[in-house]
Amino acid sequence: MSDKPSKEEIHKYFASNLFNSTWDLIDKPERTEDEEFNMIHSAHASLYHWTQAGGPEQIYVGEWQVSRVYSVLKMFDSGFKHGLRSLKICQDNKFTGFNLAYAYEAVARAYSTIPDNEKVKEFINKAKEESSNIEEADSKKMLLDDLENIPVK
């Protein structure tokens, strides 16, 4: 028997650690340009590793995080594209509740990078409607708080 980790274990290790590194950068109030690029790269790298060792839920979460990164950086096209991809994965896999609500949140957040876009409210409302399917109170509160922090212009 070997103590050497499997390829799947290696991919999961990097996916998880890169996801967390990305969140550290998302949470920073101010980032340098290098940190912004590192945030993009780490989100994509995490997603790549999940495509190698995860299932639909992990890939959905990876797409959602990539969308969040681009929305934070006010890069609509990329944020929107990955937000729609996270929504499609949820719909294709019949995910509901927390996952589907956050997919709507991703699309709303991407739309919020465009001034005067009415689609922001539409997708916030879809996320709020789907929140009724979230049983865990803390998870529901986290979603609703995140929705409150989406700029509606």
N, C-alpha and C positions, 0 to 999 in steps of 0.2 A: 504494500500500500504506500502511496505517495502523500506527502504533506503539501505537495504543490497544489495551489488553488486551481479550480477548473476555469475555463474561459468564461463560463456563465458567472461564476463568483467574482471574477475580475471585473467583468462588465458591470455587475450590480454594485460593486464597491465604488467604481469610478462614477457611475450614474448618480448614486446617492450623495457622494462627497461633492461632486460638481454642482448638483442641485443646491446643496446647502451653501456652497461658496457663492453661488449666484444670489441666493437670498441675502447673504451678508452684504453684497454690493447693492442690491435693491433697497435694503434698509438704510443704507448710508444717506444722510441728508444731502451731502454734496460729494460728487465724484469727479475725479480728474478725467480727462479724455482717455487716458490709458485704462483707467478703471471701467469706463463705459464700454470700451472695446473688449476688455476682459469679461465683463458681464455678458455681453453678446456671445462671446466664444464659449464661456463656461456653460451657458444655457443650452447652446447647440450641442456641445460635447456631451452634456448629461443626456439630452434627448437621443443622441446617436447611441450611446451605451444602452439606453433602455430599449431601443429598437433591436438590439442584439440579444438582450437577456430578459426583457420584460414582456408583459402582456398588454392588451389594449388599454387597461386602466393606467399603467405606468406611462405608456406612450401618450395617452390623452393628457396626463399631468405635465409631461415634458413639453408638449405643444402649447399647453396653457401657459407654462412658465416662459417659454420663448415669446409668446404673445405679450405677456406682462412686461418683459424686458423692453421690447420694442415700443410698447405704449408708454412706458415710463420715459423713454428717450424721445417720445413724440414722433415716432417713425410709423405713420399710419399704415402704409402698404404692407409692411412686414408684420406689424401687430395684427392687422385685420386678417391677413392670409393665415397666420398660425392660429388665430382665434377661431376662424371658420373651420380650420382643420380639427381643432379640439372639439368643436361642436359636432362635426360630422362623425368623429370617432364615437362620441357619446350616442348619437342617434343610431349609428350602425350597430352598436353593441347594446342598445336599449338601456343605457345608463340613465338613471333618474336621480332626483334628489340633489344631494350635494354636488356630484359631478356635473350634472346637466346645468344646474344653477350657475356653477362657476364657469362653464363654457359660455353661457349667456353673458356672464360678467366680463369675460375676456373680450367678446365682441363689442359690448357696450364701452369698455375702457378704450378699445382701439378707436371706435367712433368718436370718443371724447377728445381725441387729438385734432379733430377737424372742427373749426369754429362753426357755431350755429347748426349743428347736425341733429336733426330730430330723431335719428335712429338711436341715439344714446338712450333717450327715455324709453323707447320701445323695448330695447334689450334689457334695460334695468327692470322694467315691468315684468318681462318674461322671467328674469332671475327671481324677482320677488314672488311671482306666482309659483314657481317651482320650489321655492323655499318651504312651502307648506308640506312638501314631501321629505323634509329633513327632520329626522326624529331627534337627533342629539342637539340639545339646547345650545351648547357651546359652539357647535359647528354652524348652526343657524345664525347665531349672534355674530360670528366672525364674518359670514357672508353678508349679512345686512349692514354691518359696519363697513365692510369693503365697498358695498354699493353706495353708501352715503359719502364715501371719499372719492367717488368718480365725479370729476368736474362736469357739470351740465351748464353749457353756455347758452 
